[in-house]
Amino acid sequence: MERPKTQYAKSGDLHIAYQTLGQGPSDIVFLFPYLTHVEAGWEIPELAHFYEELTRLGRVVLFDAAGSGMSDPAPGLIRTLDSWTNDVVAVMDAVGIARATILCTDSAGGKAMLFAATYPERVSNLILINTSAKVLRADGYPEGLPVEGRKRFLDWYLPQWAKGTLLRFYSKSTNFSEDDIERHARLERHVASPGAVRQNLNLLLDMDVREALPLIQAPTLVVHRRDNRAFPVAQGRYLATHIPNAKYVELPGDAHAIWWGDVKGMLDEISEFLTGVRQVPVTNRTLATILFSDIVGSTEQAAKLGDQRWRELLDRHDKCLEEAVGRFQGRLVKKTGDGGLATFQGPTRAIEAARAIRDGTRALGLEVRVGVHTGECELRGEDVGGIAVHIASRITALASGGELLVSRTVKDLVIGSGTAFEDRGMHTLKGVPDQWHLYIVTQ
């Protein structure tokens, strides 16, 4: 999706960088951990996809709290939890939001829960994912991590920062590529220096918002991955037990970052909680008629004519191809150098376009072969893919010069159109299962 513009809200004397994406009917304020960067985050494709899916549920607001990312540095760097809540108020006011769903993950959980308890009139729903009210163990809180491990944890964690390697530790079951690791390393370098991370980790380890939990009035969804290594699952269960009427969902997996692992399962739970129904996936597949054209003997003709004359002839061929596809309301997906790939909403139009391409290029002294098939295609931006495209390509390769070769699917769909066919028999298409019955268009 198109990246939103970064704007600024005022939280006291500090400027808070924020972005809005999508449109109503509701508003979702997405609280990240303490250290973020609203623009650099878009460099992670999986995170950008998560944003895009959230916009199907409402307008989404992202922001960098003061002292982080593109917002003003915070005095003394470390800020109290209540000062973080002031940033949320400032951004909501700047956008013009009276009430919103507050969605958070990781170390943002503390400020989200405190905000919900402090400003109940501004929170319509609260969604807590892979987070905690308190990290370290205390009296009456065996769910916490051992206090004596604090220094050992910091000494281990900080050397990993800005390398991207924490991603693998906190999502061991995910097969990350080296590009994934490097992208996350760049994001970490944009976000904060190791010194800033140390101070913010200490704030996280000191966090304790357990007293706020009974005061949360908003409908609350707690989602936790069962094998989470950053916040043990017992901490998620504690939240659900101590927040009034909270709904608890435990998902399989160990991916701590919510844009990795079973993202669909996570989004389904969020959608059902907010709307009462699970998300219906936006399909990227459609039924289309695929046409491939290919100049016969192009290499030999190029050698015979020379580069300049061949280029001029190809330009005239391309113009003929564009005109024929456009005349019959198709879409020219791409030119292939000596041919083209086009899609049509129906096979009759594709056959008419194929005739026009054959006749037009023949007038130029060229012979083309054309293959046509109708099937389910995968939309990839401006391109198309899927098995139907491969089938059309293989059919084209079996055609002779001047032939329009189609699959039985196409023949059956144009019954009654007056198009005549000649049976070409059964064929095996390279890389495609089964035998395929093919036909030549004769008139």
GUTOR-329792 format. One record per residue (C-alpha): z, y, x. Coordinates in steps of 0.05 Angstrom, whole numbers, plus 32768, in hexadecimal, padded with zeros to 4 digits. Example, Ala and Ser with C-alpha at 12.3 -4.5 7.8 and 13.67 -1.06 7.14 Angstrom:
> 809C	7FA6	80F6
> 808F	7FEB	8111
***
This chain:
> 8000	8000	8000
> 7FF7	8048	8015
> 8031	8061	803F
> 805A	8097	801C
> 8067	80DB	803B
> 80AB	80E9	805A
> 80D2	8122	803A
> 8117	813F	8046
> 8156	8148	801C
> 8193	8171	802F
> 81D7	814E	8035
> 8204	8187	8046
> 81E5	81A5	8084
> 81C0	8166	8097
> 8177	8155	8087
> 816C	810F	806B
> 8127	80F0	8072
> 8110	80C9	8034
> 80D2	80AB	8014
> 80C0	8099	7FCD
> 808E	8064	7FBB
> 8074	8049	7F79
> 8083	8063	7F34
> 80B4	8055	7EFA
> 80CC	803D	7ECB
> 810D	8039	7EF2
> 8125	8050	7F36
> 813C	8024	7F70
> 8160	8043	7FAB
> 8159	8013	7FE5
> 8193	8019	8017
> 8185	7FFC	805B
> 81B8	7FEE	8092
> 81D6	8029	80B6
> 819C	8031	80E7
> 8157	8038	80C9
> 8114	805B	80D2
> 80ED	8066	8092
> 80A9	806E	80B4
> 80AE	8039	80EB
> 80C3	8005	80B7
> 807D	8006	809B
> 8064	7FE6	80DB
> 8084	7FA4	80C5
> 8050	7F85	8095
> 8085	7F59	8073
> 80B2	7F94	8066
> 8077	7FBD	804B
> 8067	7F83	801C
> 80AF	7F81	8004
> 80AC	7FCC	7FF4
> 806B	7FC2	7FCE
> 8089	7F8A	7FA4
> 80C6	7FB5	7F94
> 8099	7FEC	7F78
> 8084	7FBB	7F41
> 80CB	7FC4	7F27
> 80D0	800F	7F2D
> 80CC	804C	7F5A
> 80EB	803C	7F9E
> 8110	806E	7FC9
> 811C	8061	8014
> 8143	808E	8043
> 8161	8094	8088
> 81AA	80A6	8085
> 81C0	80DF	80B2
> 81C4	80C9	80FA
> 818C	8097	80F1
> 8140	8096	80F4
> 811E	80D7	80E0
> 815C	80F8	80C4
> 8188	812A	80E9
> 81B8	8110	811D
> 81FE	8109	8100
> 8237	812E	8121
> 825C	80FF	814E
> 8229	80C9	813A
> 825C	809E	8115
> 8264	80B1	80CC
> 8295	809A	8098
> 827F	806F	805D
> 828A	80A8	802C
> 825C	80D5	8055
> 8226	80A1	804D
> 822E	80A5	8001
> 8221	80EF	8005
> 81DD	80E0	8022
> 81CD	80B3	7FE6
> 81E0	80EB	7FB6
> 81B6	811E	7FDD
> 8178	80F2	7FDB
> 817F	80E0	7F92
> 8187	812A	7F81
> 814B	813D	7FAA
> 811F	8109	7F87
> 813C	811C	7F43
> 815E	80D9	7F34
> 819B	80D9	7F07
> 81A7	808E	7F07
> 8188	8057	7F31
> 818D	800F	7F46
> 81AD	800D	7F8A
> 8191	7FD4	7FB4
> 81AD	7FC5	7FF8
> 81B0	7F92	802F
> 81D5	7F84	8070
> 8205	7FBB	8087
> 81F0	7FEA	804F
> 821A	7FC1	801F
> 825A	7FE7	802D
> 823D	802B	801D
> 8219	800F	7FE0
> 8258	7FF1	7FC3
> 8280	8030	7FD2
> 824A	805B	7FB2
> 8249	802F	7F73
> 8295	8035	7F6D
> 8297	8080	7F7B
> 825A	8095	7F52
> 8257	8064	7F18
> 8230	8095	7EED
> 81F7	8094	7F20
> 81EF	8048	7F28
> 81CA	8022	7EF2
> 81CB	7FE0	7F19
> 81E4	7FC8	7F5C
> 81C0	7F93	7F86
> 81E3	7F78	7FC4
> 81BA	7F4A	7FF1
> 81D5	7F27	802F
> 820F	7F56	8038
> 825B	7F5A	8037
> 8297	7F85	8024
> 82B8	7F75	8066
> 829E	7F52	80A4
> 82DD	7F3F	80CB
> 8315	7F12	80B4
> 8355	7F2F	8097
> 8392	7F19	8070
> 837A	7EFD	802E
> 8333	7EFE	8047
> 8322	7EBD	806C
> 82D8	7EC9	805E
> 82D5	7EFA	8098
> 82C0	7EEA	80DF
> 82F7	7EE1	8114
> 8311	7F24	812D
> 8318	7F0A	8174
> 82CD	7F00	8177
> 82BE	7F4A	816F
> 82B4	7F5C	81B8
> 828E	7F1C	81C6
> 825F	7F2C	818C
> 8251	7F73	81A5
> 8246	7F5B	81EC
> 8213	7F28	81D2
> 81F1	7F54	819E
> 81E3	7F94	81C4
> 81B8	7F76	81FC
> 818B	7F59	81C6
> 817E	7F9C	81A6
> 8138	7FBA	81AD
> 811B	7F76	81C1
> 810E	7F5A	817B
> 8131	7F19	818D
> 8169	7F23	815A
> 8134	7F12	8125
> 8130	7ECA	813E
> 817C	7EC2	8142
> 8188	7EDA	80FB
> 814D	7EB3	80DE
> 8149	7E73	8106
> 811F	7E4D	80D3
> 80E7	7E81	80D3
> 80AD	7E78	8103
> 80A5	7EBE	811F
> 8068	7ED0	814A
> 806D	7EF9	8189
> 804D	7F32	8162
> 8085	7F2E	812E
> 80B9	7F33	8165
> 8097	7F6E	8187
> 808F	7F93	8145
> 80D9	7F8C	8137
> 80EA	7FA0	817E
> 80C2	7FE1	8175
> 80E6	7FEE	8133
> 8129	7FE5	8155
> 8115	8015	818D
> 8100	8049	8158
> 8141	803F	8132
> 8177	804A	8167
> 818D	8042	81AF
> 81BD	800A	81C3
> 81F5	803D	81C8
> 81EA	8054	8180
> 81E7	800C	8169
> 822A	7FFD	818B
> 824D	8036	8166
> 822E	8023	8123
> 8240	7FD9	812D
> 8288	7FED	8139
> 8286	8014	80F7
> 826B	7FD6	80D4
> 82A0	7FA9	80F3
> 82D7	7FD9	80DB
> 82BA	7FDD	8095
> 82E5	7FC7	805B
> 82D1	7FDA	8013
> 82F5	7FA1	7FF0
> 8320	7FD1	7FC8
> 82E1	7FF0	7FAA
> 82C7	7FAE	7F8D
> 82F0	7FAC	7F4D
> 82DB	7FF4	7F3E
> 8290	7FE5	7F3D
> 8279	7FEE	7EF5
> 822E	7FE4	7EFC
> 820E	7FA1	7EED
> 820C	7F80	7F32
> 81E0	7F4A	7F51
> 81F9	7F29	7F91
> 81C4	7F00	7FB6
> 81D4	7EDA	7FF5
> 81AD	7EA9	801F
> 81D6	7E6A	8029
> 81CE	7E64	8074
> 81D2	7EAE	8085
> 81ED	7EB7	80CC
> 81FA	7F02	80CA
> 8228	7F00	808C
> 8241	7EBA	807B
> 8234	7EA4	8034
> 827E	7EA5	8025
> 827C	7EF1	802A
> 8246	7EF4	7FF4
> 826F	7EC6	7FC8
> 82AB	7EF4	7FD2
> 8284	7F30	7FB8
> 826E	7F0B	7F79
> 82B6	7EF5	7F6C
> 82D4	7F3A	7F74
> 82A0	7F67	7F53
> 82A9	7F66	7F07
> 8275	7F3C	7EE3
> 8248	7F37	7F20
> 820F	7F05	7F1F
> 820C	7ED9	7F5D
> 81CD	7EB7	7F76
> 81CE	7E8C	7FB4
> 818A	7E7F	7FD3
> 8177	7E4B	8007
> 8163	7E62	804C
> 8180	7E87	8087
> 8152	7EC5	808C
> 8181	7F01	808F
> 814B	7F36	8088
> 8137	7F35	803F
> 80EE	7F3F	804D
> 80EB	7EFC	8072
> 80F5	7EB5	8058
> 80ED	7EA7	800E
> 80DD	7EEF	7FF9
> 80C0	7EDA	7FB6
> 8100	7EB7	7FA3
> 8127	7EF5	7FB5
> 80F9	7F23	7F8D
> 80FA	7EF4	7F52
> 8146	7EFA	7F4E
> 8143	7F46	7F53
> 810D	7F4A	7F1E
> 8132	7F1D	7EEE
> 8172	7F44	7EF8
> 8151	7F88	7EEB
> 811F	7F76	7EB5
> 8134	7F33	7E98
> 80F5	7F11	7EB0
> 80DC	7EF8	7EF2
> 80A2	7F1A	7F14
> 805D	7F04	7F01
> 8037	7F02	7F43
> 7FFE	7F34	7F4A
> 7FC3	7F07	7F51
> 7F95	7F11	7F8C
> 7F64	7EDE	7F72
> 7F2B	7EE6	7F41
> 7EEF	7EC1	7F27
> 7EAF	7EDC	7F45
> 7E68	7EC8	7F54
> 7E5B	7ECA	7F9F
> 7E16	7ED8	7FBC
> 7E03	7ECE	8004
> 7DBF	7EE2	8020
> 7DA4	7ED3	8064
> 7D63	7EE5	8088
> 7D3D	7EA7	809E
> 7D2B	7EA5	80E8
> 7D4C	7EE8	80F7
> 7D57	7ED8	8141
> 7D0E	7EC7	814D
> 7CF6	7F04	8128
> 7D24	7F32	814F
> 7D09	7F16	8190
> 7CC1	7F1E	8177
> 7CC8	7F66	815E
> 7CF7	7F83	8191
> 7D3A	7FA6	8186
> 7D21	7FE8	8169
> 7CEF	7FCC	8137
> 7D20	7F95	8123
> 7D57	7FC8	8117
> 7D28	7FF2	80EB
> 7D15	7FB3	80C4
> 7D5F	7FA0	80BB
> 7D6E	7FE6	80A1
> 7D38	7FDD	806C
> 7D53	7F98	805C
> 7D9A	7FB3	8054
> 7D81	7FE9	8025
> 7D5E	7FB5	7FFB
> 7D9D	7F8B	7FF9
> 7DC9	7FC7	7FE4
> 7D98	7FDC	7FAD
> 7D92	7F96	7F90
> 7DDD	7F8A	7F8E
> 7DEB	7FCE	7F70
> 7DB4	7FC8	7F3C
> 7DD5	7F89	7F20
> 7E1C	7FA5	7F23
> 7E34	7F7C	7F5D
> 7E5F	7F90	7F98
> 7E43	7F8A	7FDE
> 7E80	7F70	8004
> 7E60	7F72	8048
> 7E20	7F6E	8070
> 7E1C	7F35	80A1
> 7DE8	7F50	80D1
> 7DAE	7F28	80B4
> 7DC7	7F20	806D
> 7E00	7F32	803F
> 7E39	7F1B	8013
> 7E40	7F36	7FCC
> 7E6A	7F27	7F8F
> 7E56	7F2B	7F45
> 7E7D	7F26	7F04
> 7E4C	7EF3	7EE9
> 7E18	7EC1	7F05
> 7DDD	7EDD	7EDD
> 7DE2	7F20	7F01
> 7DEA	7EFC	7F43
> 7DAA	7ED5	7F38
> 7D84	7F13	7F24
> 7D9D	7F36	7F62
> 7D88	7EFA	7F8C
> 7D41	7EFE	7F71
> 7D3F	7F49	7F80
> 7D57	7F3D	7FC7
> 7D25	7F06	7FD3
> 7CEA	7F2D	7FB7
> 7CFE	7F6E	7FD9
> 7D07	7F50	801E
> 7CC7	7F27	8016
> 7CA2	7F69	800E
> 7CBD	7F7C	8052
> 7CA1	7F3D	8071
> 7CE4	7F19	8072
> 7CFA	7ED9	8051
> 7D42	7ED0	803A
> 7D69	7E96	8020
> 7D9F	7EA3	7FEB
> 7DDA	7E79	7FD5
> 7E02	7E86	7F96
> 7E43	7E66	7F7E
> 7E78	7E79	7F4A
> 7EC1	7E6B	7F57
> 7F06	7E86	7F64
> 7F09	7EB9	7F9D
> 7F42	7ED7	7FC3
> 7F41	7F22	7FC7
> 7F51	7F3D	800D
> 7F4C	7F88	8007
> 7F02	7F97	8008
> 7EF2	7F50	801F
> 7EF2	7F0E	7FF9
> 7F05	7EC8	8010
> 7F16	7E84	7FF5
> 7EF2	7E43	7FEB
> 7EBD	7E61	7FBC
> 7EA5	7E8E	7FF4
> 7E9F	7E53	8024
> 7E78	7E2B	7FF0
> 7E47	7E64	7FE4
> 7E3D	7E6A	8030
> 7E30	7E1F	8038
> 7DFF	7E20	7FFE
> 7DD9	7E59	801E
> 7DD2	7E32	805F
> 7DB0	7DF9	8039
> 7D7B	7E26	8019
> 7D36	7E2E	8037
> 7D11	7E70	8040
> 7D05	7E91	7FFC
> 7D33	7E62	7FD6
> 7D6B	7E75	7FA7
> 7D9B	7E3B	7FA9
> 7DD6	7E37	7F79
> 7E0F	7E08	7F69
> 7E13	7DE0	7F28
> 7E4B	7E10	7F13
> 7E1A	7E4A	7F13
> 7DE5	7E21	7EEE
> 7E15	7E0D	7EB7
> 7E2E	7E54	7EAE
> 7DE8	7E72	7EA2
> 7DD1	7E40	7E6D
> 7DAA	7E67	7E39
> 7D95	7E9E	7E68
> 7D4E	7E83	7E71
> 7D59	7E75	7EBB
> 7D35	7E36	7ED2
> 7D4E	7E07	7F08
> 7D36	7DCE	7F32
> 7D66	7D97	7F44
> 7D74	7D96	7F8F
> 7DA4	7D5A	7F8C
> 7DEA	7D4D	7FA7
> 7E00	7D69	7FE9
> 7E3B	7D69	8018
> 7E50	7DAF	802B
> 7E6F	7DB5	8070
> 7EBA	7DBD	806D
> 7EBB	7DB9	8020
> 7ED5	7D7C	7FFA
> 7EAB	7D52	7FCB
> 7E60	7D50	7FBD
> 7E3E	7D8D	7FA0
> 7E03	7D8D	7F70
> 7DD2	7DC5	7F83
> 7D96	7DE4	7F60
> 7D5D	7E12	7F73
> 7D4F	7E4D	7F45
> 7D05	7E47	7F33
> 7CFD	7E80	7F01
***
